[in-house]
Amino acid sequence: MFAADRKDMQQMDQYTIETIGLPGVVLMENAGAKVVHEITGHLTSEKPKIIVVAGSGNNGGDGFVIARRLHDEGFDCLLCLAADPERIKGDAKIHFNVYLNRGLPIRYIRQNPKRDLPRILEQADVIVDAILGTGANGPVREPFDEIISMINEIGKDKMIISVDIPSGLNSDSGKVDDLAIKADKTITFIYPKKGFFLQDGPKYVGRWKAVDISVPLSIVKNIGLNMPTVMTEALVKDLVPKRPIDGHKGTFGHVLVLGGSRQYVGAPLFTAKSALFSGAGLVTLAVPDNIYPMAAAQVPAALFSPLSETNGHFSDHSVHEIASRFNEFDVVAVGPGMSRFPKGEKWMETLFQSLSGQTVVVDADALYLSRNHLELLKKYKGDIIFTPHPGEMAGLLSTDVRDVESDRIEHAQEFAKKYGIHLLLKGHRSIIASPQGEIFINPAGHDALGKGGSGDVLTGLIASFAAQGARPLDAMTAASYLHARAGEEMAKKYSRYGVAAPDLIQGVREYLNRLG
């Protein structure tokens, strides 16, 4: 599944209408029919009152079809027109005239929304938002701002369903300038929109579903569109490394975890456990020797390589103590709990100069200590995976978090291509970018993941899948999705307040078992 922007949708519509020959008025009919199917298939009341609030554009045209078809199926439905009828054009005009010619109920609310709309909305069980579509951009104008505010306020205890996109949400950037419909569910056409996953989007779309309106999915290839891929369970199931029944510990790879410090003992342990419990054949923990006794007691299934320490951190020369063994490891995960220490940047430089081309997963403070070595990393002969959260990404780009969050896809894509690094930009709806410009969006996850240790678990998952033979991009994609879904599943047991890193590790084990 892909995520589309405004231009993508326009090109798909144009190709379908002009090349395939399916008229826009038919596409609009199909769209309305699919929304009605989704609405009526999930009603909890036997005789619900449904209000369709429509604008004058194509989104409003969908609304005219929806209202008519709801009447045809015997539902109590009222169409509320929020726009000047004279502004209705094209395909929407055809469907508006059909609605009028049928003599179906309509209320014109543009001139004075406050007079009638509150009473109408209060009587509704379901409110359908067909006001502003994907073409809307910038602040919401009058009278739509008043209408949207009323729907959000009065509709708090009702079902609000947005058609294609919540009105007021930018379909490309996910930005809401002042206000937008807060939908319980968004029924979108062909593909979800990029804005569902960016900036404010996840707070407004609610649950979403993409429905078919007779636009063939092959159209993406036919017209050469390059769109981000939205992760699905089916996709991830194919990406998780397959385990031959006659495999042994050497078959499933050896992960080296370099991390830990006096202050952060737990982080590398979570990474090691995550890698072990998701299939890595061997995991070696290299930690400062002052925390080795504690670490060894917590992860008895791991191998250990205690390294010299200075003031609770790796010593300046500690990387040399393990350098002769680097060819033993298939993947190196560096950074969890390592913290920042004097000459840490030199330590990271020496690490990359000593490695033998294996995949390296760089996380936490190892990202900070690598920020001035990005040109050096471009020359590394193996694959490098960065896993920054927005603050760490801002440090890598010498900017601020607000700038990073304003265009997560663009920042991730440009960074990955510029430095030849695979990038997982964490956050609510994580973004994965490859050096070749590929983009994947994780639609899963919520605030249950918002605890220390969560990222360390993700690092271990990525390293584990890579050690088992997955390509870096596949390892990142599978790990990111499973990590997010594990958080959701464990929150059902312990609440979104109560999920911690050990629960995520267990959740991943359970989810992998379910995937078969």
HELIX and SHEET records of a PDB file:
HELIX    1   1 ARG A    6  GLN A   14  1                                   9    
HELIX    2   2 TYR A   15  ILE A   20  3                                   6    
HELIX    3   3 GLY A   24  THR A   40  1                                  17    
HELIX    4   4 ASN A   58  ASP A   72  1                                  15    
HELIX    5   5 PRO A   85  ARG A   87  5                                   3    
HELIX    6   6 GLY A   90  ASN A  101  1                                  12    
HELIX    7   7 PRO A  113  GLU A  122  1                                  10    
HELIX    8   8 PHE A  144  ILE A  154  1                                  11    
HELIX    9   9 GLY A  155  ASP A  157  5                                   3    
HELIX   10  10 LYS A  194  PHE A  196  5                                   3    
HELIX   11  11 GLY A  201  TYR A  204  1                                   4    
HELIX   12  12 ILE A  219  ASN A  222  1                                   4    
HELIX   13  13 GLU A  233  LEU A  239  1                                   7    
HELIX   14  14 GLY A  266  LEU A  276  1                                  11    
HELIX   15  15 TYR A  292  GLN A  298  1                                   7    
HELIX   16  16 SER A  318  ALA A  323  1                                   6    
HELIX   17  17 PHE A  326  GLU A  328  5                                   3    
HELIX   18  18 GLY A  344  SER A  354  1                                  11    
HELIX   19  19 ASP A  365  SER A  370  1                                   6    
HELIX   20  20 LEU A  374  LYS A  378  1                                   5    
HELIX   21  21 PRO A  390  LEU A  397  1                                   8    
HELIX   22  22 VAL A  401  SER A  406  1                                   6    
HELIX   23  23 ARG A  408  TYR A  419  1                                  12    
HELIX   24  24 ASP A  447  LEU A  449  5                                   3    
HELIX   25  25 SER A  454  ALA A  467  1                                  14    
HELIX   26  26 PRO A  472  TYR A  494  1                                  23    
HELIX   27  27 ALA A  501  LEU A  515  1                                  15    
SHEET    1   A 7 ILE A 106  TYR A 108  0                                        
SHEET    2   A 7 ASP A  76  LEU A  81  1                                        
SHEET    3   A 7 LYS A  49  ALA A  54  1                                        
SHEET    4   A 7 VAL A 126  ALA A 130  1                                        
SHEET    5   A 7 MET A 159  VAL A 163  1                                        
SHEET    6   A 7 LYS A 185  PHE A 189  1                                        
SHEET    7   A 7 ARG A 207  VAL A 211  1                                        
SHEET    1   B10 THR A 229  VAL A 230  0                                        
SHEET    2   B10 ILE A 439  ILE A 441  1                                        
SHEET    3   B10 ILE A 431  ALA A 433 -1                                        
SHEET    4   B10 HIS A 422  LEU A 425 -1                                        
SHEET    5   B10 ILE A 384  PHE A 386  1                                        
SHEET    6   B10 THR A 359  VAL A 362  1                                        
SHEET    7   B10 VAL A 331  VAL A 334  1                                        
SHEET    8   B10 HIS A 254  LEU A 258  1                                        
SHEET    9   B10 LEU A 282  ALA A 286  1                                        
SHEET   10   B10 LEU A 303  PHE A 304  1                                        
SHEET    1   C 2 GLU A 309  THR A 310  0                                        
SHEET    2   C 2 HIS A 313  PHE A 314 -1                                        
END                                                                             
